[in-house]
Amino acid sequence: MTVHEDGTAALVYCEGRTKAFNKFLGTGKTDVTPVTKNSYVIYAASLRKNGNGVWVTERLSSQRGSAKCRP
């Protein structure tokens, strides 16, 4: 995380969804999807501390299939 002089912070992180699946509660069936380039997502967030000193997300963007996140 990078903290800027104006009190905001920038955070960039990757998520690999290669082991995240949907499970249907009614049937108990798990929907297993194949691993593709879209299984990797990069997130970029802008945060600011609130009056209680807690970091709050002001903006969040994501991009599926980011080459920066793929192994």
Wavefront OBJ file of the C-alpha trace (Angstrom):
o trace
v 0.000 0.000 0.000
v 1.248 3.466 -0.873
v 0.125 6.395 1.310
v -0.011 9.811 -0.377
v 0.442 13.265 1.181
v -3.274 14.071 0.779
v -4.205 11.247 3.174
v -5.322 8.772 0.531
v -3.731 5.409 -0.118
v -3.415 3.206 -3.181
v -3.604 -0.556 -2.942
v -3.135 -3.030 -5.801
v -3.518 -6.779 -5.336
v -4.181 -9.946 -7.314
v -6.701 -12.703 -6.735
v -6.462 -16.185 -8.173
v -9.888 -17.763 -8.491
v -8.543 -21.151 -9.488
v -10.019 -22.817 -6.395
v -13.131 -20.680 -5.937
v -16.325 -22.409 -7.054
v -20.073 -21.832 -6.803
v -21.973 -24.259 -4.596
v -25.729 -24.495 -4.949
v -27.313 -24.734 -1.515
v -30.510 -26.374 -2.754
v -28.772 -29.277 -4.479
v -25.356 -29.259 -2.812
v -23.820 -29.401 -6.301
v -20.506 -27.614 -6.874
v -20.047 -25.853 -10.201
v -16.373 -26.483 -11.046
v -15.108 -24.260 -13.832
v -11.881 -24.742 -15.774
v -8.868 -22.561 -15.030
v -8.375 -19.933 -17.735
v -6.567 -16.622 -17.994
v -9.774 -15.017 -16.679
v -9.328 -16.899 -13.397
v -6.831 -14.202 -12.358
v -8.090 -10.745 -11.378
v -6.144 -7.590 -10.510
v -7.734 -5.019 -8.184
v -6.795 -1.363 -7.683
v -8.283 0.491 -4.715
v -8.210 4.065 -3.460
v -8.636 4.375 0.308
v -8.901 7.153 2.901
v -8.940 7.062 6.712
v -12.239 8.061 8.290
v -12.676 9.992 11.546
v -12.145 6.811 13.569
v -8.827 6.041 11.868
v -10.267 3.177 9.812
v -9.242 2.840 6.154
v -12.342 3.067 3.942
v -12.405 2.126 0.256
v -13.417 5.085 -1.908
v -12.929 3.440 -5.317
v -12.292 -0.093 -6.479
v -11.641 -1.300 -9.997
v -10.842 -4.757 -11.295
v -9.636 -6.402 -14.484
v -10.092 -10.083 -15.277
v -7.371 -11.925 -17.128
v -4.588 -9.586 -16.064
v -1.198 -10.832 -17.256
v 0.313 -9.242 -14.123
v -1.489 -11.781 -11.940
v -1.039 -14.997 -13.881
v 1.656 -17.416 -12.732
l 1 2 3 4 5 6 7 8 9 10 11 12 13 14 15 16 17 18 19 20 21 22 23 24 25 26 27 28 29 30 31 32 33 34 35 36 37 38 39 40 41 42 43 44 45 46 47 48 49 50 51 52 53 54 55 56 57 58 59 60 61 62 63 64 65 66 67 68 69 70 71
